[in-house]
Amino acid sequence: MRTLPNIIIITTITITTPLNYWNRLSTKITRPLLLPNTKIRRMATKPVLASTYDASQASSDIVSLLKHSSSSPSPGTGKWNMSSTNQGIERTFKFKGFKKCWEFMNVVAAECVVQKHHPEWSNVYNTTHICWTTHSPPGLSEKDVLMARFCDEKARELGEVQGPDEDVKGGKLRELVDVVVEGGDCCVPKGK
Ligand SMILES: C[C@H](O)[C@H](O)[C@H]1CNC2=NC(N)=NC(=O)C2=N1
């Protein structure tokens, strides 16, 4: 039988990946083994704007909403993250208990009726995850920015508490449940 010679190939690979890409998937996929001389270049996350949204207006609006991160288009000063499709912005809000969280969601829901604009959201106990994106025309629009600012303001007024310091992605209720339960914030009486 012919045996193949052992060949060691040393190579430099450039991987372009959004920041946190592997972190986000880390519960399902183990990180790839990187060779010592592998370079990782972080790619800036560019928002996909609705066709009605002026690009220069959008960039100044979005900077004030996005969390500071090297994957933001510029240094952000807010608490929102780009959604996985880059067509929306999302963040998690946490409150003292279910009642406050539900009150917040009610206030947001009432404004949705006024603005004729609706969130993609989920709720577990004292935590809600909200994604603002526009369906028609698709992408991030002024309405998303307006509603995100409204949420920030109302959450502050209703005594929002420090949420999980990580991205809870795109309304995936299961992941939100995991964060709430692991963080000890679920509705189980203390000591049980
Ligand atoms: C007629 C009505 O105003 C539209 O269908 C609204 C309703 N709410 C909406 N919500 C969101 N998020 N995107 C939309 O494009 C949208 N369209």
The ligand as an SDF file (V2000), in Angstrom:
LIG
                    3D

 17 18  0  0  0  0  0  0  0  0999 V2000
  -50.5360   50.1970    7.2830 C   0  0  0  0  0  0  0  0  0  0  0  0
  -49.5980   50.1130    8.4590 C   0  0  0  0  0  0  0  0  0  0  0  0
  -49.3130   51.3870    8.9130 O   0  0  0  0  0  0  0  0  0  0  0  0
  -48.2940   49.4140    8.0600 C   0  0  0  0  0  0  0  0  0  0  0  0
  -48.5930   48.1030    7.6510 O   0  0  0  0  0  0  0  0  0  0  0  0
  -47.2530   49.4200    9.1700 C   0  0  0  0  0  0  0  0  0  0  0  0
  -47.7050   48.6760   10.4060 C   0  0  0  0  0  0  0  0  0  0  0  0
  -46.5910   48.4910   11.3110 N   0  0  0  0  0  0  0  0  0  0  0  0
  -45.3430   48.3490   10.8500 C   0  0  0  0  0  0  0  0  0  0  0  0
  -44.3600   48.0120   11.6690 N   0  0  0  0  0  0  0  0  0  0  0  0
  -43.1260   47.8200   11.2410 C   0  0  0  0  0  0  0  0  0  0  0  0
  -42.1840   47.4710   12.1160 N   0  0  0  0  0  0  0  0  0  0  0  0
  -42.8380   47.9450    9.9570 N   0  0  0  0  0  0  0  0  0  0  0  0
  -43.7460   48.2950    9.0410 C   0  0  0  0  0  0  0  0  0  0  0  0
  -43.4090   48.4030    7.8590 O   0  0  0  0  0  0  0  0  0  0  0  0
  -45.0650   48.5250    9.4820 C   0  0  0  0  0  0  0  0  0  0  0  0
  -46.0220   48.9090    8.6970 N   0  0  0  0  0  0  0  0  0  0  0  0
  1  2  1  0
  2  3  1  0
  2  4  1  0
  4  5  1  0
  4  6  1  0
  6  7  1  0
  6 17  1  0
  7  8  1  0
  8  9  1  0
  9 10  2  0
  9 16  1  0
 10 11  1  0
 11 12  1  0
 11 13  2  0
 13 14  1  0
 14 15  2  0
 14 16  1  0
 16 17  2  0
M  END
$$$$
